[in-house]
């Protein structure tokens, strides 16, 4: 199978070139070169821009001239009749001059061919700039789905026996809103006090919630998608975290004040989406491995068993092992105030798990829980995730992944 | 290991004349003998066989990691099965090869016999609760009898007494026949007793319930 460049596949979905203002300078420069050669130019905007009149106010009048001479600050005032303060977000031409953006690109080890204008655009939340050609709404939708795909695929291939509830919790811990906001703060993303055209484009642009003000209606707790929620429903109908409520979509947050966490997570998602569009899937996969799966998560702490001893005997019956027997491995201070019992769970001659507790019941329950965890946390030695072979001609490295029959249902 | 052997030993005081042959018993009565006994070798992990610097791995005893899947839980085609087998064989052979009489090791009391230590037994530790087999021996007529007795006089024929009489578990008696009136009465009595609890006892019981939930979360 031959790899087709994504831009060629989706160019018909991308927006028609806007005559008023280039969506980013990089595209504008290319379009100038292309126009001279009488070739149809492709633009970076992924959303078609509605031709409504209200946008005219905030746009400069001669964008082509601006694009041609972006680095001349002397003529800027005369060329731009609209002052910078009137723009909702920094002009794309300011990205090239921003020290913060250069530093961020180097800090994330992104190649030089990744344009700073795109990086600047991914920092603009729709609450700052409602124009879909200049905010990161569309990029963050793409990035969210890419992140969800890579994370679930990595989890399912590496831990094929995980119960679905634990998979949801682990996905939330890796790429949930809180985790993404933490990632953004570790990358050194700082927020602008107030978005605007004169602000440094290296700052996160979003409209803050006034202190003491109410949370906007779209961010408040809403009625769940469905009251009768089963695991199957969560898999089929809800998002990758199995949450009961739909998180507000990026396009619905236009000009709505949002918390910083929401803006930071939209930046990380938009960055992944723009990396996919600009640099291609292999680099995104490497980026994902370096920044997301490299984070340590102890999946063993995500389990919560209610009746571990019962679950374990059901599991042994299902798999055809001998019934589990709890045996007292060692004990100390049985008649004292702080006894310690060490109990192992055995199936036949094999030890399945071990637990320590201050009573025999506690040690037995803990041992059964440890045995169940040992079953669920099985990890195959050689794993090839499905996305590693996409677009590859040689499929001899592919090893089919293990698929387990599922968790124990009591 | 020889280090774990008791240094002080009680000498059998034989008042009565014994028919057993007299055996010479050398104690650590002198300072020199005692010093020699206490000169213990270092733990094997701290005495590398090679002279060049090496890593010392001697972790304290701890709960086994849940990420190490037991042999029984591995799928049939997992490579770790062969690796575990090879490791077991290697450790067995090396243990047998290294086995020597305790009198050959330093720090052994002088009175130790020169027999080889016994082989480790393969018997498992004692079960916490006596294992039982489910018998499934009650038929329809006996179950009807249980129902009749329990519904006739629930205070006399409690679950415990019926379980003893028919050789089944109390849980099974509860499955077969339910007496909701008695259950409601008993639970009302318990609630009344709980009403009399003071603050300390109530908090202690609630705390215990909360700790019990953490058992399944391994916290």
Interface residues (C-beta under 8 A of the other chain):
Chain A: X300 X301 X303 X304 X305 X306 X307 X308 X321 X323 X325 X326 X327 X328 X329 X343 X344 X346 X347 X348 X349 X350 X351 X352 X353 X354 X355 X356 X357 X360 X362 X364 X365 X366 X369 X370 X371 X373 X374 X375 X377 X378 X379 X380 X381 X402
Chain B: X63 X64 X66 X67 X68 X69 X70 X71 X72 X73 X74 X75 X78 X79 X80 X122 X124 X125 X126 X127 X128 X129 X131 X212 X215 X216 X217 X218 X219
